[in-house]
Amino acid sequence: MRTINPSLTNRKRYTAVNEDIVLTPMMKQFLDLKAKHPDAVMLFRCGDFYETYSTDAVVAAEILGITLTKRANGKGKTIEMAGFPHHALDTYLPKLIRAGKRVVICDQLEDPKLTKKLVKRGITELVTPGVSINDNVLNYRENNFLAAVHFGKSACGVAFLDISTGSS
C-alpha cells in the first residue's frame, strides 16, 4: 500500500513518509494528479462539488472565505478539506487567480452513474494569472498584457497584446 503525509505539498514530499496513513482510492487518484502540479491549488471535482484537500484546502478556505473541515482518509485518519458547488466556479476561480494562485481544475471524465468503480478524473485546465483570458477572471478596467517571442533561423519576432482591450 502507498502511504503519505497529507500535510506536505511539494512533489518530493508526496511519497511514502508516514506508515500510519493508508490512502483511499480517491485520495490516491488526487495525489497522483496533484503531483503533476504540486505548486498549484487543485480543484478536484467530486459529484456536484469542487473540493480541495490538505494545504490546498487551508489556502482555498482562507482566500475564498469558505469553511475548512476534515474528511476521513482511511483507518480513522483525517485530512483537511474545503469545497464549493461546481456551479459556483465562476465566482471562486477569479478570487484564487487574483490572489496570485495557479489553479488546476480536475474534472470527472466519465459519468459516475455509468461506473461501479472509481470515477475517472483528469486535469482539464490550468489557470494562472498570466494565461487566463476568461472574462470572469480578468479585470476589464486594467490592462492585461500578453507577449509572444519567436526565435527563427534568420530573424526573431516579438508581439504584444492587451487581452482586455484587444490593443496590440
DSSP file with accessible surface (Angstrom, degrees, kcal/mol):
  #  RESIDUE AA STRUCTURE BP1 BP2  ACC     N-H-->O    O-->H-N    N-H-->O    O-->H-N    TCO  KAPPA ALPHA  PHI   PSI    X-CA   Y-CA   Z-CA
    1    1 A M              0   0  189      0, 0.0     2,-0.4     0, 0.0    21,-0.0   0.000 360.0 360.0 360.0 143.8    0.0    0.0    0.0
    2    2 A R        -     0   0   81     21,-0.1    21,-1.3    14,-0.0     2,-0.3  -0.706 360.0-170.4 -89.1 135.0    1.1    3.5   -0.8
    3    3 A T  B     +A   22   0A   4     -2,-0.4     2,-0.3    19,-0.2    19,-0.2  -0.900   5.8 178.7-126.9 155.7    1.2    5.9    2.2
    4    4 A I        -     0   0    0     17,-0.6    17,-0.2    -2,-0.3    12,-0.1  -0.931  36.6-119.1-145.1 167.9    1.7    9.6    2.5
    5    5 A N    >   -     0   0   43      8,-0.5     3,-1.6    10,-0.5    10,-0.1  -0.948  29.7-160.8-107.4 105.2    1.8   12.6    4.8
    6    6 A P  T 3  S+     0   0   11      0, 0.0    49,-0.5     0, 0.0    -1,-0.1   0.636  79.9  70.5 -69.8 -11.5   -1.1   14.7    3.5
    7    7 A S  T 3  S+     0   0   58     47,-0.2     2,-0.4    48,-0.1    72,-0.0   0.551  84.1  84.2 -82.8  -2.3    0.1   17.9    5.1
    8    8 A L    <   -     0   0   40     -3,-1.6    47,-0.1     5,-0.2    -3,-0.1  -0.806  54.9-175.5-102.8 142.8    3.0   18.2    2.7
    9    9 A T        +     0   0   46     -2,-0.4     2,-0.2    45,-0.1    -1,-0.1   0.569  45.3  92.8-119.2 -10.6    2.5   19.7   -0.7
   10   10 A N  S >> S-     0   0   66      1,-0.1     4,-1.0    29,-0.1     3,-1.0  -0.546  80.2-110.0 -89.7 161.6    5.6   19.5   -2.9
   11   11 A R  G >4 S+     0   0  136      1,-0.3     3,-0.9     2,-0.2    -1,-0.1   0.881 115.4  51.6 -54.2 -44.4    6.2   16.7   -5.4
   12   12 A K  G 34 S+     0   0  181      1,-0.2    -1,-0.3     3,-0.0    23,-0.0   0.832 109.3  51.7 -64.9 -29.7    9.1   15.2   -3.5
   13   13 A R  G <4 S+     0   0  131     -3,-1.0     2,-2.0     1,-0.2    -8,-0.5   0.608  84.6  86.1 -86.8 -12.6    7.1   15.1   -0.2
   14   14 A Y  S << S+     0   0    7     -4,-1.0     2,-0.3    -3,-0.9    -1,-0.2  -0.412  76.7  98.6 -82.4  64.0    4.1   13.3   -1.7
   15   15 A T  S    S-     0   0   63     -2,-2.0     2,-1.2   -10,-0.1   -10,-0.5  -0.808  92.7 -62.0-137.2-179.5    5.7   10.0   -1.1
   16   16 A A  S    S+     0   0   60     -2,-0.3   -12,-0.2     1,-0.2     3,-0.1  -0.514  75.1 130.8 -72.7  97.2    5.6    7.2    1.5
   17   17 A V        +     0   0   79     -2,-1.2     2,-0.4     1,-0.2    -1,-0.2   0.502  62.6  46.8-124.5 -12.3    6.7    9.0    4.6
   18   18 A N    >   -     0   0   46     -3,-0.3     3,-1.3     3,-0.2   -14,-0.3  -0.894  57.5-166.2-137.5 107.7    4.2    8.1    7.2
   19   19 A E  T 3  S+     0   0  139     -2,-0.4    -1,-0.1     1,-0.3   -14,-0.0   0.611  82.5  71.3 -71.4  -9.5    3.2    4.4    7.5
   20   20 A D  T 3  S+     0   0  105      1,-0.1     2,-0.6   -17,-0.0    -1,-0.3   0.702  85.8  72.9 -79.2 -20.4    0.2    5.3    9.7
   21   21 A I    <   -     0   0   18     -3,-1.3   -17,-0.6   -17,-0.2     2,-0.5  -0.870  62.0-169.7-104.6 119.8   -1.8    6.8    6.8
   22   22 A V  B     -A    3   0A  26     -2,-0.6     2,-0.2    51,-0.3   -19,-0.2  -0.920  24.3-123.5-107.9 128.6   -3.3    4.5    4.2
   23   23 A L        -     0   0   23    -21,-1.3   -21,-0.1    -2,-0.5    51,-0.1  -0.460  11.1-135.6 -74.6 139.6   -4.7    6.1    1.1
   24   24 A T     >  -     0   0   37     -2,-0.2     4,-2.4     1,-0.1     5,-0.2  -0.497  34.8-106.0 -77.5 160.0   -8.3    5.7    0.0
   25   25 A P  H  > S+     0   0   92      0, 0.0     4,-2.2     0, 0.0     5,-0.1   0.901 121.5  50.9 -57.4 -38.3   -8.5    5.1   -3.8
   26   26 A M  H  > S+     0   0   23      2,-0.2     4,-2.7     1,-0.2     5,-0.1   0.911 109.9  48.6 -67.8 -39.5   -9.9    8.6   -4.3
   27   27 A M  H  > S+     0   0    0      2,-0.2     4,-2.8     1,-0.2     5,-0.2   0.877 109.6  53.0 -69.0 -33.8   -7.0   10.2   -2.3
   28   28 A K  H  X S+     0   0   89     -4,-2.4     4,-2.4     2,-0.2    -2,-0.2   0.943 110.3  48.1 -62.9 -43.3   -4.5    8.2   -4.3
   29   29 A Q  H  X S+     0   0   31     -4,-2.2     4,-2.0    -5,-0.2    -2,-0.2   0.933 112.2  49.6 -61.3 -45.3   -6.1    9.5   -7.5
   30   30 A F  H  X S+     0   0    0     -4,-2.7     4,-3.0     1,-0.2    -2,-0.2   0.941 112.6  46.3 -58.5 -49.2   -6.0   13.0   -6.1
   31   31 A L  H  X S+     0   0    1     -4,-2.8     4,-2.0     1,-0.2    -1,-0.2   0.862 108.9  54.8 -67.3 -34.4   -2.3   12.8   -5.1
   32   32 A D  H  < S+     0   0   60     -4,-2.4     4,-0.4    -5,-0.2    -1,-0.2   0.917 115.1  40.0 -63.9 -40.7   -1.3   11.3   -8.4
   33   33 A L  H >< S+     0   0   15     -4,-2.0     3,-1.2    -5,-0.2     4,-0.5   0.898 113.0  54.8 -74.2 -38.6   -2.9   14.2  -10.3
   34   34 A K  H >< S+     0   0    1     -4,-3.0     3,-1.5     1,-0.3     6,-0.2   0.854  96.5  66.6 -64.0 -32.9   -1.6   16.8   -7.7
   35   35 A A  T 3< S+     0   0   24     -4,-2.0    -1,-0.3     1,-0.3    -2,-0.2   0.767  92.6  61.8 -62.2 -21.7    2.0   15.5   -8.2
   36   36 A K  T <  S+     0   0  126     -3,-1.2    -1,-0.3    -4,-0.4    -2,-0.2   0.751 122.3  19.0 -74.8 -25.3    1.8   16.9  -11.8
   37   37 A H  S X  S+     0   0   47     -3,-1.5     3,-1.7    -4,-0.5    -1,-0.3  -0.509  72.0 163.7-141.7  67.7    1.3   20.5  -10.5
   38   38 A P  T 3  S+     0   0   26      0, 0.0    -3,-0.1     0, 0.0     4,-0.1   0.750  75.2  54.4 -65.4 -21.3    2.4   20.5   -6.8
   39   39 A D  T 3  S+     0   0  115     -4,-0.1    63,-0.4     2,-0.1     2,-0.3   0.429  97.0  81.1 -93.1   3.4    2.7   24.3   -6.6
   40   40 A A  S <  S-     0   0    1     -3,-1.7     2,-0.5    -6,-0.2    63,-0.2  -0.745  84.5-112.2-107.8 154.0   -0.9   24.9   -7.8
   41   41 A V  E     -b  103   0B   7     61,-2.9    63,-2.8    -2,-0.3     2,-0.6  -0.740  36.2-143.3 -80.5 124.7   -4.2   24.7   -5.9
   42   42 A M  E     -b  104   0B   1     -2,-0.5     2,-0.7    61,-0.2    11,-0.3  -0.839  10.1-158.2 -98.2 125.1   -6.1   21.8   -7.2
   43   43 A L  E     -b  105   0B   0     61,-3.3    63,-3.1    -2,-0.6     2,-0.6  -0.908  18.1-163.0 -97.1 110.2   -9.9   22.0   -7.6
   44   44 A F  E     -bC 106  51B   0      7,-3.0     7,-2.9    -2,-0.7     2,-0.4  -0.866  13.5-132.7-105.4 113.4  -10.9   18.3   -7.6
   45   45 A R  E     + C   0  50B  47     61,-2.8     2,-0.4    -2,-0.6     5,-0.2  -0.510  29.1 171.8 -73.6 123.6  -14.4   17.5   -8.9
   46   46 A C  E >   - C   0  49B  19      3,-3.2     3,-1.7    -2,-0.4     2,-0.3  -0.905  63.1 -60.4-130.9  98.6  -16.4   15.2   -6.7
   47   47 A G  T 3  S-     0   0   33     -2,-0.4    61,-0.1     1,-0.3    -1,-0.0  -0.433 122.0  -9.3  65.5-122.0  -20.0   14.9   -7.8
   48   48 A D  T 3  S+     0   0  106     -2,-0.3    38,-2.9    -3,-0.1    39,-0.4   0.256 126.6  72.5 -91.9  11.0  -21.6   18.4   -7.6
   49   49 A F  E <   -CD  46  85B  97     -3,-1.7    -3,-3.2    36,-0.3     2,-0.5  -0.910  68.1-138.0-127.7 152.5  -18.6   20.0   -5.8
   50   50 A Y  E     -CD  45  84B  12     34,-2.8    34,-2.0    -2,-0.3     2,-0.3  -0.961  35.3-167.4 -99.8 124.5  -15.1   21.1   -6.4
   51   51 A E  E     -CD  44  83B  27     -7,-2.9    -7,-3.0    -2,-0.5     2,-0.3  -0.841  14.0-159.9-115.0 152.3  -13.1   20.0   -3.4
   52   52 A T  E     - D   0  82B   2     30,-2.9    30,-1.8    -2,-0.3     2,-0.3  -0.941  13.5-159.0-124.9 151.5   -9.6   20.9   -2.2
   53   53 A Y  E >>  - D   0  81B   0     -2,-0.3     3,-1.3   -11,-0.3     4,-0.6  -0.898  45.6 -10.0-131.3 160.2   -7.5   18.9    0.3
   54   54 A S  H >> S-     0   0    1     26,-2.0     4,-1.5    -2,-0.3     3,-0.5  -0.245 128.1  -8.8  57.9-135.1   -4.6   19.2    2.6
   55   55 A T  H 3> S+     0   0   43    -49,-0.5     4,-2.4     1,-0.2    -1,-0.3   0.808 134.3  62.3 -68.1 -26.5   -2.7   22.5    2.4
   56   56 A D  H <> S+     0   0   10     -3,-1.3     4,-2.9     1,-0.2    -1,-0.2   0.895 103.3  50.8 -60.5 -39.2   -4.7   23.4   -0.8
   57   57 A A  H <X S+     0   0    0     -4,-0.6     4,-2.7    -3,-0.5     5,-0.2   0.909 108.9  49.9 -65.9 -40.5   -7.8   23.4    1.4
   58   58 A V  H  X S+     0   0   59     -4,-1.5     4,-1.9     2,-0.2    -2,-0.2   0.942 114.8  44.2 -62.7 -46.8   -6.2   25.7    4.0
   59   59 A V  H  X S+     0   0   41     -4,-2.4     4,-2.5     2,-0.2     5,-0.3   0.945 115.7  47.0 -63.5 -48.4   -5.2   28.1    1.3
   60   60 A A  H  X S+     0   0    1     -4,-2.9     4,-3.1     1,-0.2     6,-0.3   0.914 110.4  52.2 -63.2 -42.8   -8.5   28.0   -0.5
   61   61 A A  H  X>S+     0   0   11     -4,-2.7     4,-1.4    -5,-0.2     5,-0.9   0.913 112.3  46.3 -60.9 -40.6  -10.6   28.4    2.7
   62   62 A E  H  <5S+     0   0  163     -4,-1.9    -2,-0.2    -5,-0.2    -1,-0.2   0.942 118.6  39.5 -68.1 -46.9   -8.6   31.5    3.6
   63   63 A I  H  <5S+     0   0   52     -4,-2.5    -2,-0.2     1,-0.2    -1,-0.2   0.911 124.1  38.0 -69.7 -42.7   -8.8   33.1    0.2
   64   64 A L  H  <5S-     0   0   10     -4,-3.1    -1,-0.2    -5,-0.3    -2,-0.2   0.594 101.2-125.7 -88.8 -12.8  -12.4   32.2   -0.6
   65   65 A G  T  <5 +     0   0   68     -4,-1.4     2,-0.2    -5,-0.3    -3,-0.2   0.866  62.0 139.7  69.8  35.0  -13.9   32.6    2.9
   66   66 A I      < -     0   0   28     -5,-0.9    -1,-0.2    -6,-0.3     2,-0.2  -0.685  59.7 -83.0-108.6 166.0  -15.3   29.1    2.8
   67   67 A T        -     0   0  117     -2,-0.2     2,-0.5    16,-0.2    16,-0.4  -0.461  33.2-145.6 -73.3 133.2  -15.4   26.6    5.7
   68   68 A L        +     0   0   78     -2,-0.2    14,-0.2    14,-0.1     2,-0.2  -0.862  34.0 156.4 -95.8 126.5  -12.4   24.4    6.4
   69   69 A T  E     -E   81   0B  68     12,-3.3    12,-2.6    -2,-0.5     2,-0.3  -0.614  35.5-106.5-133.0-166.8  -13.3   21.0    7.5
   70   70 A K  E     -E   80   0B 118     10,-0.3     2,-0.4    -2,-0.2    10,-0.2  -0.945  19.8-156.7-130.3 155.0  -11.8   17.5    7.6
   71   71 A R  E     -E   79   0B  75      8,-2.6     8,-1.9    -2,-0.3     2,-0.1  -0.973  29.4-103.7-130.0 144.7  -12.5   14.3    5.7
   72   72 A A  E     -E   78   0B  71     -2,-0.4     6,-0.3     6,-0.2     3,-0.1  -0.394  30.4-173.8 -66.2 139.4  -11.9   10.7    6.6
   73   73 A N        -     0   0    0      4,-3.4   -51,-0.3     1,-0.4     5,-0.1  -0.275  53.3 -71.1-131.3  45.0   -8.9    9.3    4.8
   74   74 A G  S >  S+     0   0   25      3,-0.2     3,-2.2   -53,-0.1    -1,-0.4   0.391 112.1  34.3  80.6 142.9   -8.9    5.6    5.7
   75   75 A K  T 3  S-     0   0  161      1,-0.3     3,-0.1   -54,-0.1    -1,-0.0   0.824 131.8 -59.7  48.3  40.7   -8.2    3.9    9.0
   76   76 A G  T 3  S+     0   0   75      1,-0.2    -1,-0.3   -55,-0.0     2,-0.2   0.519 102.5 131.8  74.8   3.8   -9.6    6.7   11.1
   77   77 A K    <   -     0   0   82     -3,-2.2    -4,-3.4   -55,-0.1     2,-0.3  -0.563  40.5-153.0 -86.5 155.6   -7.2    9.3    9.7
   78   78 A T  E     - E   0  72B  75     -6,-0.3     2,-0.3    -2,-0.2    -6,-0.2  -0.871   8.2-161.3-127.4 162.3   -8.4   12.7    8.5
   79   79 A I  E     - E   0  71B   2     -8,-1.9    -8,-2.6    -2,-0.3   -10,-0.0  -0.983  34.4 -96.6-139.7 146.6   -7.3   15.3    6.0
   80   80 A E  E     - E   0  70B  50     -2,-0.3   -26,-2.0   -10,-0.2     2,-0.3  -0.357  46.7-179.2 -63.1 145.0   -8.2   19.0    5.7
   81   81 A M  E     +DE  53  69B  34    -12,-2.6   -12,-3.3   -28,-0.2     2,-0.3  -0.998  16.5 170.7-148.6 142.8  -10.9   19.7    3.1
   82   82 A A  E     +D   52   0B   1    -30,-1.8   -30,-2.9    -2,-0.3     2,-0.3  -0.975  16.3 161.1-146.3 147.0  -12.8   22.7    1.7
   83   83 A G  E     -D   51   0B  28    -16,-0.4   -32,-0.2    -2,-0.3   -16,-0.2  -0.970  21.8-155.9-158.4 173.7  -15.1   22.9   -1.2
   84   84 A F  E     -D   50   0B   4    -34,-2.0   -34,-2.8    -2,-0.3     5,-0.1  -0.974  43.0 -78.0-152.2 158.1  -17.9   24.7   -3.1
   85   85 A P  E >   -D   49   0B  43      0, 0.0     3,-2.1     0, 0.0   -36,-0.3  -0.306  39.9-124.2 -61.1 143.1  -20.6   23.8   -5.6
   86   86 A H  G >  S+     0   0   61    -38,-2.9     3,-1.6     1,-0.3     4,-0.2   0.823 109.2  62.7 -60.0 -31.6  -19.4   23.2   -9.1
   87   87 A H  G 3  S+     0   0  147    -39,-0.4     3,-0.3     1,-0.3    -1,-0.3   0.638  95.5  62.1 -71.7  -8.9  -21.8   25.8  -10.5
   88   88 A A  G X>  +     0   0   15     -3,-2.1     4,-2.1     1,-0.2     3,-1.4   0.290  69.2 107.3 -96.3  10.4  -20.0   28.5   -8.4
   89   89 A L  H <> S+     0   0   26     -3,-1.6     4,-2.9     1,-0.3    -1,-0.2   0.895  74.8  56.1 -55.8 -41.8  -16.7   28.0  -10.2
   90   90 A D  H 34 S+     0   0   90     -3,-0.3    -1,-0.3     1,-0.2    -2,-0.1   0.716 110.7  46.5 -66.8 -18.0  -17.1   31.4  -12.0
   91   91 A T  H <> S+     0   0   83     -3,-1.4     4,-0.6     2,-0.1    -1,-0.2   0.877 121.3  33.2 -85.1 -43.9  -17.4   33.1   -8.6
   92   92 A Y  H  X S+     0   0   50     -4,-2.1     4,-1.6     2,-0.2     3,-0.2   0.827 106.3  65.2 -88.1 -34.4  -14.5   31.4   -6.8
   93   93 A L  H  X S+     0   0    5     -4,-2.9     4,-2.4    -5,-0.3     3,-0.3   0.932 100.3  52.0 -58.2 -46.5  -11.9   30.8   -9.6
   94   94 A P  H  > S+     0   0    6      0, 0.0     4,-2.9     0, 0.0    -1,-0.2   0.878 106.2  55.6 -59.5 -33.9  -11.3   34.6  -10.1
   95   95 A K  H  X S+     0   0   92     -4,-0.6     4,-1.1    -3,-0.2    -2,-0.2   0.904 109.3  46.0 -65.2 -40.2  -10.7   35.1   -6.4
   96   96 A L  H  <>S+     0   0    0     -4,-1.6     5,-2.2    -3,-0.3    -1,-0.2   0.919 114.7  47.2 -67.5 -42.0   -7.9   32.4   -6.4
   97   97 A I  H ><5S+     0   0    8     -4,-2.4     3,-2.2     1,-0.2    -2,-0.2   0.929 110.3  51.5 -66.5 -44.3   -6.3   33.9   -9.6
   98   98 A R  H 3<5S+     0   0  149     -4,-2.9    -1,-0.2     1,-0.3    -2,-0.2   0.768 103.2  60.4 -65.6 -22.6   -6.5   37.5   -8.3
   99   99 A A  T 3<5S-     0   0   53     -4,-1.1    -1,-0.3    -5,-0.2    -2,-0.2   0.407 124.5-107.0 -82.1   2.3   -4.8   36.2   -5.1
  100  100 A G  T < 5S+     0   0   51     -3,-2.2     2,-0.3     1,-0.3    -3,-0.2   0.612  71.6 143.3  86.2  14.5   -1.9   35.1   -7.4
  101  101 A K      < -     0   0   76     -5,-2.2     2,-0.4    27,-0.1    -1,-0.3  -0.614  49.5-132.8 -91.0 144.5   -2.5   31.4   -7.2
  102  102 A R        -     0   0   74    -63,-0.4   -61,-2.9    -2,-0.3     2,-0.4  -0.793  29.1-156.4 -85.1 139.0   -2.1   28.9  -10.0
  103  103 A V  E     -bF  41 127B   0     24,-3.2    24,-3.2    -2,-0.4     2,-0.5  -0.975  12.4-160.6-127.9 128.9   -5.2   26.7  -10.2
  104  104 A V  E     -bF  42 126B   1    -63,-2.8   -61,-3.3    -2,-0.4     2,-0.6  -0.925  11.6-152.4-104.5 126.9   -5.5   23.2  -11.6
  105  105 A I  E     -bF  43 125B   2     20,-3.0    19,-2.7    -2,-0.5    20,-1.3  -0.906  10.2-170.2-103.3 121.2   -9.0   22.1  -12.5
  106  106 A C  E     -bF  44 123B   0    -63,-3.1   -61,-2.8    -2,-0.6    17,-0.2  -0.954  10.9-173.4-114.7 114.4   -9.5   18.4  -12.3
  107  107 A D  E     - F   0 122B  32     15,-2.1    15,-2.2    -2,-0.6     2,-0.4  -0.681  32.8 -98.4-107.9 162.3  -12.9   17.2  -13.7
  108  108 A Q  E     - F   0 121B  42     -2,-0.2    13,-0.3    13,-0.2    12,-0.1  -0.634  29.3-162.6 -74.6 130.0  -14.7   13.9  -13.8
  109  109 A L        +     0   0   90     11,-3.4     2,-0.3    -2,-0.4    12,-0.2   0.394  69.5  37.2 -99.3   1.5  -14.1   12.4  -17.2
  110  110 A E  S    S-     0   0   75     10,-0.6     5,-0.1     5,-0.0     9,-0.0  -0.969  94.4 -90.9-146.4 161.0  -16.9    9.9  -17.1
  111  111 A D    >   -     0   0   75     -2,-0.3     3,-1.8     1,-0.2     4,-0.2  -0.609  28.7-145.1 -74.3 121.8  -20.5    9.8  -15.8
  112  112 A P  G >  S+     0   0   57      0, 0.0     3,-1.1     0, 0.0    -1,-0.2   0.788  98.0  62.6 -59.9 -25.5  -20.4    8.4  -12.2
  113  113 A K  G 3  S+     0   0  188      1,-0.2    -2,-0.0     3,-0.0     0, 0.0   0.705  99.9  54.7 -71.3 -18.8  -23.8    6.7  -12.8
  114  114 A L  G <  S+     0   0  145     -3,-1.8     2,-0.4     2,-0.0    -1,-0.2   0.368 102.8  62.0 -99.2   4.9  -22.1    4.5  -15.5
  115  115 A T    <   -     0   0   32     -3,-1.1     4,-0.1    -4,-0.2    -5,-0.0  -0.970  51.2-165.6-131.9 146.5  -19.3    3.1  -13.4
  116  116 A K  S    S+     0   0  214     -2,-0.4     2,-0.1     2,-0.1    -1,-0.1   0.416  79.6  64.2-102.4  -3.3  -19.2    0.9  -10.4
  117  117 A K  S    S-     0   0  175      1,-0.2    -2,-0.1    -5,-0.0     2,-0.1  -0.370 108.9 -50.2-104.1-171.2  -15.5    1.7   -9.8
  118  118 A L        -     0   0   73     -2,-0.1    -1,-0.2     1,-0.1     2,-0.1  -0.382  66.7-107.2 -61.7 133.1  -13.7    4.9   -9.0
  119  119 A V        -     0   0   17      1,-0.1     2,-0.3    -4,-0.1    -1,-0.1  -0.422  33.9-115.7 -65.0 132.9  -14.7    7.7  -11.4
  120  120 A K        -     0   0  129     -2,-0.1   -11,-3.4    -9,-0.1   -10,-0.6  -0.548  40.2-176.8 -71.4 131.5  -12.0    8.5  -13.9
  121  121 A R  E     +F  108   0B  25     -2,-0.3     2,-0.3   -13,-0.3   -13,-0.2  -0.934   7.3 174.1-128.9 154.8  -10.7   12.1  -13.4
  122  122 A G  E     -F  107   0B  11    -15,-2.2   -15,-2.1    -2,-0.3     2,-0.5  -0.986  40.8 -90.0-155.6 160.9   -8.2   14.2  -15.2
  123  123 A I  E     +F  106   0B  52     -2,-0.3   -17,-0.3   -17,-0.2     3,-0.1  -0.629  40.9 171.3 -74.8 122.0   -6.7   17.7  -15.4
  124  124 A T  E     +     0   0B  70    -19,-2.7     2,-0.3    -2,-0.5   -18,-0.2   0.601  61.1  15.5-107.6 -17.2   -8.8   19.7  -17.8
  125  125 A E  E     -F  105   0B  96    -20,-1.3   -20,-3.0     2,-0.0     2,-0.5  -0.972  48.9-158.4-159.8 142.1   -7.4   23.2  -17.3
  126  126 A L  E     -F  104   0B  61     -2,-0.3     2,-0.5   -22,-0.2   -22,-0.2  -0.992  22.1-170.2-120.1 117.3   -4.5   25.0  -15.7
  127  127 A V  E     +F  103   0B   4    -24,-3.2   -24,-3.2    -2,-0.5    -2,-0.0  -0.946  10.4 167.7-114.6 127.6   -5.4   28.7  -14.9
  128  128 A T    >>  -     0   0   21     -2,-0.5     4,-1.4   -26,-0.2     3,-1.0  -0.910  48.9-108.1-130.3 161.1   -2.7   31.2  -13.9
  129  129 A P  T 34 S+     0   0   64      0, 0.0   -27,-0.1     0, 0.0    -1,-0.1   0.831 118.8  51.2 -57.6 -27.8   -2.8   35.0  -13.6
  130  130 A G  T 34 S+     0   0   52      1,-0.2    -3,-0.0     3,-0.0    14,-0.0   0.664 116.5  34.0 -86.4 -16.0   -0.6   35.2  -16.7
  131  131 A V  T <4 S+     0   0   91     -3,-1.0     2,-0.2    15,-0.1    -1,-0.2   0.477  82.9 116.1-120.0  -1.2   -2.6   33.0  -19.1
  132  132 A S     <  +     0   0    8     -4,-1.4    -5,-0.1     1,-0.1     0, 0.0  -0.502  25.6 169.0 -73.9 133.0   -6.3   33.5  -18.2
  133  133 A I        +     0   0  123     -2,-0.2     2,-0.2     5,-0.0    -1,-0.1   0.228  36.7 126.9-121.0  11.4   -8.4   35.0  -20.9
  134  134 A N    >>  -     0   0   55      1,-0.1     4,-2.4     2,-0.0     3,-1.2  -0.499  61.3-137.4 -70.7 130.3  -11.7   34.3  -19.1
  135  135 A D  T 34 S+     0   0  142      1,-0.3     5,-0.2    -2,-0.2    -1,-0.1   0.789 103.7  57.2 -60.5 -28.1  -13.8   37.5  -18.7
  136  136 A N  T 34 S+     0   0   72      1,-0.1    -1,-0.3     3,-0.1    -2,-0.0   0.738 112.0  40.9 -75.1 -22.8  -14.7   36.4  -15.2
  137  137 A V  T <4 S+     0   0    7     -3,-1.2    -2,-0.2   -40,-0.0    -1,-0.1   0.846 103.5  74.2 -91.6 -40.8  -11.0   36.3  -14.2
  138  138 A L  S  < S-     0   0   21     -4,-2.4     2,-0.7     1,-0.1    -5,-0.0  -0.449  77.2-130.9 -77.1 147.0   -9.7   39.4  -16.0
  139  139 A N    >   -     0   0   47     -2,-0.1     3,-1.8     1,-0.1    -3,-0.1  -0.870  11.8-157.2 -95.2 113.9  -10.4   42.9  -14.7
  140  140 A Y  T 3  S+     0   0  167     -2,-0.7    -1,-0.1     1,-0.3     4,-0.1   0.656  90.0  63.1 -68.9 -12.2  -11.7   44.8  -17.8
  141  141 A R  T 3  S+     0   0  192      2,-0.1     2,-0.3    -3,-0.0    -1,-0.3   0.528 101.1  59.7 -87.3  -7.8  -10.6   48.1  -16.1
  142  142 A E  S <  S-     0   0  117     -3,-1.8     2,-0.2     2,-0.0    -3,-0.0  -0.895  90.6-105.5-119.5 152.7   -6.9   47.1  -16.1
  143  143 A N        -     0   0   97     -2,-0.3     2,-0.4    21,-0.1    -4,-0.1  -0.523  27.9-167.1 -72.7 140.5   -4.5   46.3  -18.8
  144  144 A N        -     0   0   36     -2,-0.2    19,-2.6    -4,-0.1    20,-0.5  -0.881  15.0-159.9-130.7  97.2   -3.7   42.6  -19.1
  145  145 A F  E     -G  162   0C 146     -2,-0.4     2,-0.4    17,-0.2    17,-0.2  -0.538  12.2-170.3 -88.1 146.8   -0.8   42.2  -21.4
  146  146 A L  E     -G  161   0C  77     15,-2.8    15,-2.4    -2,-0.2     2,-0.4  -0.994   6.8-167.9-130.9 135.7    0.3   39.1  -23.3
  147  147 A A  E     -G  160   0C  59     -2,-0.4     2,-0.4    13,-0.2    13,-0.2  -0.948   4.6-167.1-126.2 147.5    3.7   38.8  -25.1
  148  148 A A  E     -G  159   0C  60     11,-2.4    11,-2.4    -2,-0.4     2,-0.4  -0.996   2.8-165.0-133.1 139.3    5.0   36.2  -27.5
  149  149 A V  E     -G  158   0C  89     -2,-0.4     2,-0.4     9,-0.2     9,-0.2  -0.984   1.8-169.1-125.6 136.0    8.5   35.7  -28.7
  150  150 A H  E     -G  157   0C 128      7,-2.9     7,-2.8    -2,-0.4     2,-0.6  -0.992   6.4-160.8-126.1 129.4    9.6   33.7  -31.7
  151  151 A F  E     +G  156   0C 158     -2,-0.4     5,-0.2     5,-0.2     2,-0.1  -0.934  19.1 178.2-110.3 109.5   13.2   32.8  -32.5
  152  152 A G        -     0   0   34      3,-2.5    -2,-0.0    -2,-0.6     5,-0.0  -0.440  43.1-100.0 -99.7 178.8   13.7   31.8  -36.1
  153  153 A K  S    S+     0   0  225      1,-0.2     3,-0.1    -2,-0.1    -1,-0.1   0.887 118.9  14.6 -68.0 -38.0   16.9   30.8  -38.0
  154  154 A S  S    S+     0   0  127      1,-0.2     2,-0.3     0, 0.0    -1,-0.2   0.521 131.3  23.4-117.2  -6.9   17.4   34.2  -39.6
  155  155 A A        -     0   0   61      2,-0.0    -3,-2.5     0, 0.0     2,-0.3  -0.987  58.3-142.3-154.5 161.0   15.1   36.5  -37.6
  156  156 A C  E     -G  151   0C  91     -2,-0.3     2,-0.3    -5,-0.2    -5,-0.2  -0.903  17.3-163.5-122.8 154.7   13.4   36.9  -34.3
  157  157 A G  E     -G  150   0C  37     -7,-2.8    -7,-2.9    -2,-0.3     2,-0.3  -0.978   7.9-169.9-140.3 152.8   10.0   38.4  -33.6
  158  158 A V  E     -G  149   0C  88     -2,-0.3     2,-0.4    -9,-0.2    -9,-0.2  -0.996   4.5-171.8-140.5 141.8    8.0   39.7  -30.7
  159  159 A A  E     -G  148   0C  59    -11,-2.4   -11,-2.4    -2,-0.3     2,-0.4  -0.994   4.4-162.2-135.0 143.7    4.4   40.6  -30.4
  160  160 A F  E     +G  147   0C 132     -2,-0.4     2,-0.3   -13,-0.2   -13,-0.2  -0.967  10.5 177.3-125.3 144.2    2.4   42.3  -27.6
  161  161 A L  E     -G  146   0C  65    -15,-2.4   -15,-2.8    -2,-0.4     2,-0.9  -0.998  29.2-138.8-146.5 138.3   -1.3   42.3  -27.0
  162  162 A D  E  >  -G  145   0C   5      5,-3.3     4,-2.9    -2,-0.3     5,-0.4  -0.876  19.4-165.8 -94.4 105.9   -3.6   43.7  -24.3
  163  163 A I  T  4 S+     0   0   43    -19,-2.6    -1,-0.1    -2,-0.9   -18,-0.1   0.622  82.4  57.7 -74.2 -10.4   -6.0   40.9  -23.9
  164  164 A S  T  4 S+     0   0   35    -20,-0.5    -1,-0.2     3,-0.1   -21,-0.1   0.880 124.5  17.2 -80.7 -42.0   -8.5   43.0  -22.0
  165  165 A T  T  4 S-     0   0   83     -3,-0.2    -2,-0.2   -21,-0.1     3,-0.1   0.598  97.8-121.8-107.3 -16.2   -8.9   45.7  -24.7
  166  166 A G     <  +     0   0   53     -4,-2.9    -3,-0.2     1,-0.3     2,-0.1   0.471  59.9 147.7  85.0   3.5   -7.6   43.9  -27.8
  167  167 A S              0   0   72     -5,-0.4    -5,-3.3    -6,-0.1    -1,-0.3  -0.436 360.0 360.0 -71.4 143.8   -5.0   46.6  -28.4
  168  168 A S              0   0  137     -7,-0.2    -7,-0.2    -2,-0.1    -1,-0.0  -0.802 360.0 360.0-124.0 360.0   -1.7   45.4  -30.0
